[in-house]
Amino acid sequence: MSIFSRFRDIVNSNINDILDKVEDPEKMIRLMIQEMEDTLVELKSSCAGKMASRAEINREKDYLEKTLERWDGRARLALEKNREDLAREALLEKKNSQNQIDLMNKDLEHFAKLIDECKSNILQLEQKLEEVRQKNKILIQRGRHAAETKQARTVMKQADGSHAFQRFNELEKKVEMMEAEAEMSSYGLSGGQNSSIEHEFDKLESETEIDEELAALKKSMKGKE
């Protein structure tokens, strides 16, 4: 397959359709990028060759134009010296040079079109290559997202299992036990004497309330007699 046939196939290809038909899109994109880069190198090399050929033709044309001027000068000189025969020969050489220049001008026009077309092809291929590279970035991001989603779902699935809940319940009971032990460890730290005094005052306050209530009850009963 020639470079230009490959170029046309690449540029006219629908990237999305190709990726939809393969099992490993990321691998396919890597292959496409490699082929595009290789084709781009060949296109640039071909364009450089055409530009070099055009430059060579321009050099030959410059030389022929100087040659033409020289034969024109010789024809004039021959006429001045009454050498019409030499003037004729000089004009014949001048005509030959002009014919070659005309052919070269046609070649230069042809090369100009080829070079413009080649540059346009390079630009199109670079745009297509950028499109594929962007697709590759998107695919990589999608692949990473899919892996992260899969991992998250696996973790959630494991968390939803009875074994996970059993471990969680055991851990919760252990924490509750630690909290109870901590609470009991501080119980009675104020000292036995202080605790006894608190109890005595509570008892006195309770007895006082009962005495007051009893006195009030007796007083109300006396009033009814």
Salt bridges, closest charged atoms under 4 A:
GLU26 OE2 - ARG30 NH1 3.92
GLU37 OE2 - ARG133 NH2 2.81
GLU42 OE1 - ARG6 NH2 2.78
ASP72 OD2 - ARG76 NE 3.01
ASP72 OD1 - LYS94 NZ 2.73
GLU84 OE2 - ARG88 NH2 3.41
ASP85 OD2 - ARG83 NH2 3.18
GLU126 OE2 - LYS44 NZ 3.45
GLU131 OE1 - LYS128 NZ 3.85
